[in-house]
């Protein structure tokens, strides 16, 4: 059974290594600079109320991580938690860690949020199947962004 612990400063290097693998994989459709990843971890280990980092532990080793963002979903009329990053190391996949984490997140945020929300590349069929198995539904729209720089 996996354990889920708040990300700490001493987890920084291990999390950055996992993030680089995740962000260089087909699960992410655009390039993300290393400095952005580092800033994300810094926010996770700070007392910032918007972004929380969680490290997955299995058999005394770091097996993955997640980043969760507090947000508001007007279409659902309440606070939502964006599951911004979810990553399980290759050697720990197939053990149910992702499914356990999704159950953990649902339980942890049940009192303060209306829903959990995430985005996934359609081609990442393994992840899509896990999310569907855990009760997530596809939304029928395209997400768009405009950067300020």
PyMOL commands that place a pseudoatom at each C-alpha (Angstrom):
pseudoatom trace, name=CA, resn=UNK, resi=1, chain=A, elem=C, hetatm=0, pos=[0.000, 0.000, 0.000]
pseudoatom trace, name=CA, resn=UNK, resi=2, chain=A, elem=C, hetatm=0, pos=[1.439, 3.346, -1.041]
pseudoatom trace, name=CA, resn=UNK, resi=3, chain=A, elem=C, hetatm=0, pos=[1.837, 6.270, 1.337]
pseudoatom trace, name=CA, resn=UNK, resi=4, chain=A, elem=C, hetatm=0, pos=[1.169, 9.864, 0.292]
pseudoatom trace, name=CA, resn=UNK, resi=5, chain=A, elem=C, hetatm=0, pos=[3.151, 12.599, 2.031]
pseudoatom trace, name=CA, resn=UNK, resi=6, chain=A, elem=C, hetatm=0, pos=[3.365, 16.352, 1.623]
pseudoatom trace, name=CA, resn=UNK, resi=7, chain=A, elem=C, hetatm=0, pos=[6.288, 17.306, -0.609]
pseudoatom trace, name=CA, resn=UNK, resi=8, chain=A, elem=C, hetatm=0, pos=[9.289, 18.572, 1.364]
pseudoatom trace, name=CA, resn=UNK, resi=9, chain=A, elem=C, hetatm=0, pos=[12.383, 20.550, 0.401]
pseudoatom trace, name=CA, resn=UNK, resi=10, chain=A, elem=C, hetatm=0, pos=[14.489, 17.386, 0.697]
pseudoatom trace, name=CA, resn=UNK, resi=11, chain=A, elem=C, hetatm=0, pos=[12.316, 15.773, -2.015]
pseudoatom trace, name=CA, resn=UNK, resi=12, chain=A, elem=C, hetatm=0, pos=[13.220, 18.486, -4.552]
pseudoatom trace, name=CA, resn=UNK, resi=13, chain=A, elem=C, hetatm=0, pos=[15.878, 16.627, -6.555]
pseudoatom trace, name=CA, resn=UNK, resi=14, chain=A, elem=C, hetatm=0, pos=[13.877, 13.381, -6.790]
pseudoatom trace, name=CA, resn=UNK, resi=15, chain=A, elem=C, hetatm=0, pos=[10.742, 15.268, -7.840]
pseudoatom trace, name=CA, resn=UNK, resi=16, chain=A, elem=C, hetatm=0, pos=[12.636, 17.322, -10.439]
pseudoatom trace, name=CA, resn=UNK, resi=17, chain=A, elem=C, hetatm=0, pos=[14.034, 14.121, -11.957]
pseudoatom trace, name=CA, resn=UNK, resi=18, chain=A, elem=C, hetatm=0, pos=[10.530, 12.637, -12.216]
pseudoatom trace, name=CA, resn=UNK, resi=19, chain=A, elem=C, hetatm=0, pos=[9.125, 15.892, -13.606]
pseudoatom trace, name=CA, resn=UNK, resi=20, chain=A, elem=C, hetatm=0, pos=[11.762, 15.986, -16.336]
pseudoatom trace, name=CA, resn=UNK, resi=21, chain=A, elem=C, hetatm=0, pos=[10.847, 12.434, -17.399]
pseudoatom trace, name=CA, resn=UNK, resi=22, chain=A, elem=C, hetatm=0, pos=[7.130, 13.277, -17.294]
pseudoatom trace, name=CA, resn=UNK, resi=23, chain=A, elem=C, hetatm=0, pos=[7.460, 16.573, -19.183]
pseudoatom trace, name=CA, resn=UNK, resi=24, chain=A, elem=C, hetatm=0, pos=[9.713, 15.004, -21.833]
pseudoatom trace, name=CA, resn=UNK, resi=25, chain=A, elem=C, hetatm=0, pos=[7.231, 12.165, -22.427]
pseudoatom trace, name=CA, resn=UNK, resi=26, chain=A, elem=C, hetatm=0, pos=[4.320, 11.956, -24.885]
pseudoatom trace, name=CA, resn=UNK, resi=27, chain=A, elem=C, hetatm=0, pos=[2.036, 12.641, -21.890]
pseudoatom trace, name=CA, resn=UNK, resi=28, chain=A, elem=C, hetatm=0, pos=[2.883, 16.345, -22.330]
pseudoatom trace, name=CA, resn=UNK, resi=29, chain=A, elem=C, hetatm=0, pos=[2.388, 17.997, -25.708]
pseudoatom trace, name=CA, resn=UNK, resi=30, chain=A, elem=C, hetatm=0, pos=[4.676, 21.015, -25.266]
pseudoatom trace, name=CA, resn=UNK, resi=31, chain=A, elem=C, hetatm=0, pos=[8.135, 21.802, -23.935]
pseudoatom trace, name=CA, resn=UNK, resi=32, chain=A, elem=C, hetatm=0, pos=[8.475, 23.073, -20.357]
pseudoatom trace, name=CA, resn=UNK, resi=33, chain=A, elem=C, hetatm=0, pos=[11.764, 24.690, -19.274]
pseudoatom trace, name=CA, resn=UNK, resi=34, chain=A, elem=C, hetatm=0, pos=[13.671, 23.254, -16.297]
pseudoatom trace, name=CA, resn=UNK, resi=35, chain=A, elem=C, hetatm=0, pos=[13.440, 26.601, -14.503]
pseudoatom trace, name=CA, resn=UNK, resi=36, chain=A, elem=C, hetatm=0, pos=[9.630, 26.401, -14.627]
pseudoatom trace, name=CA, resn=UNK, resi=37, chain=A, elem=C, hetatm=0, pos=[9.733, 22.916, -13.118]
pseudoatom trace, name=CA, resn=UNK, resi=38, chain=A, elem=C, hetatm=0, pos=[12.057, 24.124, -10.358]
pseudoatom trace, name=CA, resn=UNK, resi=39, chain=A, elem=C, hetatm=0, pos=[9.746, 27.062, -9.554]
pseudoatom trace, name=CA, resn=UNK, resi=40, chain=A, elem=C, hetatm=0, pos=[6.797, 24.661, -9.345]
pseudoatom trace, name=CA, resn=UNK, resi=41, chain=A, elem=C, hetatm=0, pos=[8.586, 22.507, -6.768]
pseudoatom trace, name=CA, resn=UNK, resi=42, chain=A, elem=C, hetatm=0, pos=[9.605, 25.612, -4.797]
pseudoatom trace, name=CA, resn=UNK, resi=43, chain=A, elem=C, hetatm=0, pos=[5.955, 26.655, -4.595]
pseudoatom trace, name=CA, resn=UNK, resi=44, chain=A, elem=C, hetatm=0, pos=[4.908, 23.117, -3.581]
pseudoatom trace, name=CA, resn=UNK, resi=45, chain=A, elem=C, hetatm=0, pos=[7.271, 23.076, -0.606]
pseudoatom trace, name=CA, resn=UNK, resi=46, chain=A, elem=C, hetatm=0, pos=[6.378, 26.624, 0.467]
pseudoatom trace, name=CA, resn=UNK, resi=47, chain=A, elem=C, hetatm=0, pos=[3.284, 27.676, 2.371]
pseudoatom trace, name=CA, resn=UNK, resi=48, chain=A, elem=C, hetatm=0, pos=[1.517, 28.855, -0.810]
pseudoatom trace, name=CA, resn=UNK, resi=49, chain=A, elem=C, hetatm=0, pos=[-2.187, 27.927, -0.450]
pseudoatom trace, name=CA, resn=UNK, resi=50, chain=A, elem=C, hetatm=0, pos=[-2.750, 27.421, -4.194]
pseudoatom trace, name=CA, resn=UNK, resi=51, chain=A, elem=C, hetatm=0, pos=[-0.338, 24.610, -5.079]
pseudoatom trace, name=CA, resn=UNK, resi=52, chain=A, elem=C, hetatm=0, pos=[0.297, 21.487, -3.016]
pseudoatom trace, name=CA, resn=UNK, resi=53, chain=A, elem=C, hetatm=0, pos=[2.828, 18.781, -3.766]
pseudoatom trace, name=CA, resn=UNK, resi=54, chain=A, elem=C, hetatm=0, pos=[2.421, 15.158, -2.748]
pseudoatom trace, name=CA, resn=UNK, resi=55, chain=A, elem=C, hetatm=0, pos=[5.112, 12.474, -2.942]
pseudoatom trace, name=CA, resn=UNK, resi=56, chain=A, elem=C, hetatm=0, pos=[4.135, 8.828, -3.390]
pseudoatom trace, name=CA, resn=UNK, resi=57, chain=A, elem=C, hetatm=0, pos=[6.103, 6.354, -1.276]
pseudoatom trace, name=CA, resn=UNK, resi=58, chain=A, elem=C, hetatm=0, pos=[6.197, 2.606, -1.833]
pseudoatom trace, name=CA, resn=UNK, resi=59, chain=A, elem=C, hetatm=0, pos=[8.384, 0.219, 0.170]
pseudoatom trace, name=CA, resn=UNK, resi=60, chain=A, elem=C, hetatm=0, pos=[10.442, 3.128, 1.558]
pseudoatom trace, name=CA, resn=UNK, resi=61, chain=A, elem=C, hetatm=0, pos=[11.212, 4.622, -1.870]
pseudoatom trace, name=CA, resn=UNK, resi=62, chain=A, elem=C, hetatm=0, pos=[9.776, 7.559, -3.796]
pseudoatom trace, name=CA, resn=UNK, resi=63, chain=A, elem=C, hetatm=0, pos=[7.498, 6.066, -6.430]
pseudoatom trace, name=CA, resn=UNK, resi=64, chain=A, elem=C, hetatm=0, pos=[5.869, 9.187, -7.862]
pseudoatom trace, name=CA, resn=UNK, resi=65, chain=A, elem=C, hetatm=0, pos=[4.448, 12.615, -7.198]
pseudoatom trace, name=CA, resn=UNK, resi=66, chain=A, elem=C, hetatm=0, pos=[1.444, 14.831, -7.792]
pseudoatom trace, name=CA, resn=UNK, resi=67, chain=A, elem=C, hetatm=0, pos=[0.737, 18.547, -7.784]
pseudoatom trace, name=CA, resn=UNK, resi=68, chain=A, elem=C, hetatm=0, pos=[-2.719, 19.799, -6.870]
pseudoatom trace, name=CA, resn=UNK, resi=69, chain=A, elem=C, hetatm=0, pos=[-4.054, 23.298, -7.495]
pseudoatom trace, name=CA, resn=UNK, resi=70, chain=A, elem=C, hetatm=0, pos=[-6.929, 24.936, -5.636]
pseudoatom trace, name=CA, resn=UNK, resi=71, chain=A, elem=C, hetatm=0, pos=[-9.257, 26.573, -8.155]
pseudoatom trace, name=CA, resn=UNK, resi=72, chain=A, elem=C, hetatm=0, pos=[-12.896, 27.515, -8.779]
pseudoatom trace, name=CA, resn=UNK, resi=73, chain=A, elem=C, hetatm=0, pos=[-15.099, 25.940, -11.437]
pseudoatom trace, name=CA, resn=UNK, resi=74, chain=A, elem=C, hetatm=0, pos=[-17.920, 28.270, -12.376]
pseudoatom trace, name=CA, resn=UNK, resi=75, chain=A, elem=C, hetatm=0, pos=[-19.674, 25.606, -14.449]
pseudoatom trace, name=CA, resn=UNK, resi=76, chain=A, elem=C, hetatm=0, pos=[-19.933, 23.456, -11.311]
pseudoatom trace, name=CA, resn=UNK, resi=77, chain=A, elem=C, hetatm=0, pos=[-20.433, 26.360, -8.896]
pseudoatom trace, name=CA, resn=UNK, resi=78, chain=A, elem=C, hetatm=0, pos=[-17.641, 25.701, -6.473]
pseudoatom trace, name=CA, resn=UNK, resi=79, chain=A, elem=C, hetatm=0, pos=[-14.076, 25.033, -5.507]
pseudoatom trace, name=CA, resn=UNK, resi=80, chain=A, elem=C, hetatm=0, pos=[-12.323, 22.388, -7.535]
pseudoatom trace, name=CA, resn=UNK, resi=81, chain=A, elem=C, hetatm=0, pos=[-8.952, 20.732, -7.227]
pseudoatom trace, name=CA, resn=UNK, resi=82, chain=A, elem=C, hetatm=0, pos=[-6.919, 20.500, -10.423]
pseudoatom trace, name=CA, resn=UNK, resi=83, chain=A, elem=C, hetatm=0, pos=[-4.761, 17.403, -10.444]
pseudoatom trace, name=CA, resn=UNK, resi=84, chain=A, elem=C, hetatm=0, pos=[-2.063, 19.279, -12.298]
pseudoatom trace, name=CA, resn=UNK, resi=85, chain=A, elem=C, hetatm=0, pos=[0.624, 16.589, -12.386]
pseudoatom trace, name=CA, resn=UNK, resi=86, chain=A, elem=C, hetatm=0, pos=[0.341, 12.896, -11.578]
pseudoatom trace, name=CA, resn=UNK, resi=87, chain=A, elem=C, hetatm=0, pos=[3.379, 10.744, -12.226]
pseudoatom trace, name=CA, resn=UNK, resi=88, chain=A, elem=C, hetatm=0, pos=[4.299, 7.205, -11.172]
pseudoatom trace, name=CA, resn=UNK, resi=89, chain=A, elem=C, hetatm=0, pos=[7.786, 5.902, -11.965]
pseudoatom trace, name=CA, resn=UNK, resi=90, chain=A, elem=C, hetatm=0, pos=[7.834, 3.196, -14.617]
pseudoatom trace, name=CA, resn=UNK, resi=91, chain=A, elem=C, hetatm=0, pos=[9.064, 0.490, -12.232]
pseudoatom trace, name=CA, resn=UNK, resi=92, chain=A, elem=C, hetatm=0, pos=[6.124, 1.152, -9.869]
pseudoatom trace, name=CA, resn=UNK, resi=93, chain=A, elem=C, hetatm=0, pos=[3.364, 1.185, -12.484]
pseudoatom trace, name=CA, resn=UNK, resi=94, chain=A, elem=C, hetatm=0, pos=[0.770, -1.562, -12.424]
pseudoatom trace, name=CA, resn=UNK, resi=95, chain=A, elem=C, hetatm=0, pos=[0.738, -1.705, -8.617]
pseudoatom trace, name=CA, resn=UNK, resi=96, chain=A, elem=C, hetatm=0, pos=[-2.365, 0.474, -8.217]
pseudoatom trace, name=CA, resn=UNK, resi=97, chain=A, elem=C, hetatm=0, pos=[-0.479, 3.505, -6.887]
pseudoatom trace, name=CA, resn=UNK, resi=98, chain=A, elem=C, hetatm=0, pos=[-2.238, 5.938, -9.238]
pseudoatom trace, name=CA, resn=UNK, resi=99, chain=A, elem=C, hetatm=0, pos=[-5.637, 4.525, -8.326]
pseudoatom trace, name=CA, resn=UNK, resi=100, chain=A, elem=C, hetatm=0, pos=[-4.754, 4.685, -4.617]
pseudoatom trace, name=CA, resn=UNK, resi=101, chain=A, elem=C, hetatm=0, pos=[-3.673, 8.312, -5.015]
pseudoatom trace, name=CA, resn=UNK, resi=102, chain=A, elem=C, hetatm=0, pos=[-6.916, 9.280, -6.752]
pseudoatom trace, name=CA, resn=UNK, resi=103, chain=A, elem=C, hetatm=0, pos=[-8.902, 7.720, -3.880]
pseudoatom trace, name=CA, resn=UNK, resi=104, chain=A, elem=C, hetatm=0, pos=[-6.654, 9.557, -1.391]
pseudoatom trace, name=CA, resn=UNK, resi=105, chain=A, elem=C, hetatm=0, pos=[-7.173, 12.893, -3.197]
pseudoatom trace, name=CA, resn=UNK, resi=106, chain=A, elem=C, hetatm=0, pos=[-10.938, 12.388, -3.295]
pseudoatom trace, name=CA, resn=UNK, resi=107, chain=A, elem=C, hetatm=0, pos=[-10.987, 11.692, 0.447]
pseudoatom trace, name=CA, resn=UNK, resi=108, chain=A, elem=C, hetatm=0, pos=[-8.586, 14.535, 1.336]
pseudoatom trace, name=CA, resn=UNK, resi=109, chain=A, elem=C, hetatm=0, pos=[-10.509, 17.190, -0.582]
pseudoatom trace, name=CA, resn=UNK, resi=110, chain=A, elem=C, hetatm=0, pos=[-14.096, 15.971, -0.212]
pseudoatom trace, name=CA, resn=UNK, resi=111, chain=A, elem=C, hetatm=0, pos=[-14.894, 18.605, 2.433]
pseudoatom trace, name=CA, resn=UNK, resi=112, chain=A, elem=C, hetatm=0, pos=[-13.304, 21.599, 0.697]
pseudoatom trace, name=CA, resn=UNK, resi=113, chain=A, elem=C, hetatm=0, pos=[-13.951, 21.031, -3.011]
pseudoatom trace, name=CA, resn=UNK, resi=114, chain=A, elem=C, hetatm=0, pos=[-16.803, 20.042, -5.289]
pseudoatom trace, name=CA, resn=UNK, resi=115, chain=A, elem=C, hetatm=0, pos=[-14.709, 18.052, -7.736]
pseudoatom trace, name=CA, resn=UNK, resi=116, chain=A, elem=C, hetatm=0, pos=[-11.352, 16.840, -8.936]
pseudoatom trace, name=CA, resn=UNK, resi=117, chain=A, elem=C, hetatm=0, pos=[-10.372, 17.916, -12.438]
pseudoatom trace, name=CA, resn=UNK, resi=118, chain=A, elem=C, hetatm=0, pos=[-7.448, 16.969, -14.663]
pseudoatom trace, name=CA, resn=UNK, resi=119, chain=A, elem=C, hetatm=0, pos=[-6.260, 17.045, -18.234]
pseudoatom trace, name=CA, resn=UNK, resi=120, chain=A, elem=C, hetatm=0, pos=[-4.680, 14.191, -20.117]
pseudoatom trace, name=CA, resn=UNK, resi=121, chain=A, elem=C, hetatm=0, pos=[-3.392, 13.640, -23.629]
pseudoatom trace, name=CA, resn=UNK, resi=122, chain=A, elem=C, hetatm=0, pos=[-5.865, 11.399, -25.484]
pseudoatom trace, name=CA, resn=UNK, resi=123, chain=A, elem=C, hetatm=0, pos=[-2.927, 9.321, -26.703]
pseudoatom trace, name=CA, resn=UNK, resi=124, chain=A, elem=C, hetatm=0, pos=[-1.971, 8.514, -23.100]
pseudoatom trace, name=CA, resn=UNK, resi=125, chain=A, elem=C, hetatm=0, pos=[-4.438, 5.628, -23.118]
pseudoatom trace, name=CA, resn=UNK, resi=126, chain=A, elem=C, hetatm=0, pos=[-3.039, 3.950, -20.007]
pseudoatom trace, name=CA, resn=UNK, resi=127, chain=A, elem=C, hetatm=0, pos=[-3.710, 7.077, -17.933]
pseudoatom trace, name=CA, resn=UNK, resi=128, chain=A, elem=C, hetatm=0, pos=[-7.096, 7.673, -19.591]
pseudoatom trace, name=CA, resn=UNK, resi=129, chain=A, elem=C, hetatm=0, pos=[-8.145, 4.134, -18.666]
pseudoatom trace, name=CA, resn=UNK, resi=130, chain=A, elem=C, hetatm=0, pos=[-7.048, 4.587, -15.033]
pseudoatom trace, name=CA, resn=UNK, resi=131, chain=A, elem=C, hetatm=0, pos=[-8.971, 7.866, -14.760]
pseudoatom trace, name=CA, resn=UNK, resi=132, chain=A, elem=C, hetatm=0, pos=[-12.112, 6.379, -16.296]
pseudoatom trace, name=CA, resn=UNK, resi=133, chain=A, elem=C, hetatm=0, pos=[-11.869, 3.359, -13.989]
pseudoatom trace, name=CA, resn=UNK, resi=134, chain=A, elem=C, hetatm=0, pos=[-11.748, 5.817, -11.078]
pseudoatom trace, name=CA, resn=UNK, resi=135, chain=A, elem=C, hetatm=0, pos=[-14.928, 7.577, -12.229]
pseudoatom trace, name=CA, resn=UNK, resi=136, chain=A, elem=C, hetatm=0, pos=[-13.560, 10.535, -14.216]
pseudoatom trace, name=CA, resn=UNK, resi=137, chain=A, elem=C, hetatm=0, pos=[-15.579, 11.629, -17.250]
pseudoatom trace, name=CA, resn=UNK, resi=138, chain=A, elem=C, hetatm=0, pos=[-14.364, 13.308, -20.431]
pseudoatom trace, name=CA, resn=UNK, resi=139, chain=A, elem=C, hetatm=0, pos=[-15.443, 16.879, -21.027]
pseudoatom trace, name=CA, resn=UNK, resi=140, chain=A, elem=C, hetatm=0, pos=[-16.406, 17.776, -24.602]
pseudoatom trace, name=CA, resn=UNK, resi=141, chain=A, elem=C, hetatm=0, pos=[-14.385, 20.953, -25.089]
pseudoatom trace, name=CA, resn=UNK, resi=142, chain=A, elem=C, hetatm=0, pos=[-10.918, 22.150, -26.000]
pseudoatom trace, name=CA, resn=UNK, resi=143, chain=A, elem=C, hetatm=0, pos=[-8.823, 23.956, -23.437]
pseudoatom trace, name=CA, resn=UNK, resi=144, chain=A, elem=C, hetatm=0, pos=[-6.950, 27.026, -24.730]
pseudoatom trace, name=CA, resn=UNK, resi=145, chain=A, elem=C, hetatm=0, pos=[-4.286, 29.307, -23.235]
pseudoatom trace, name=CA, resn=UNK, resi=146, chain=A, elem=C, hetatm=0, pos=[-2.743, 32.727, -23.849]
pseudoatom trace, name=CA, resn=UNK, resi=147, chain=A, elem=C, hetatm=0, pos=[0.552, 33.420, -22.116]
pseudoatom trace, name=CA, resn=UNK, resi=148, chain=A, elem=C, hetatm=0, pos=[1.428, 36.893, -20.845]
pseudoatom trace, name=CA, resn=UNK, resi=149, chain=A, elem=C, hetatm=0, pos=[5.051, 36.896, -21.973]
for i in range(1, 149): cmd.bond("trace and resi %d" % i, "trace and resi %d" % (i + 1))
show_as sticks, trace
zoom trace
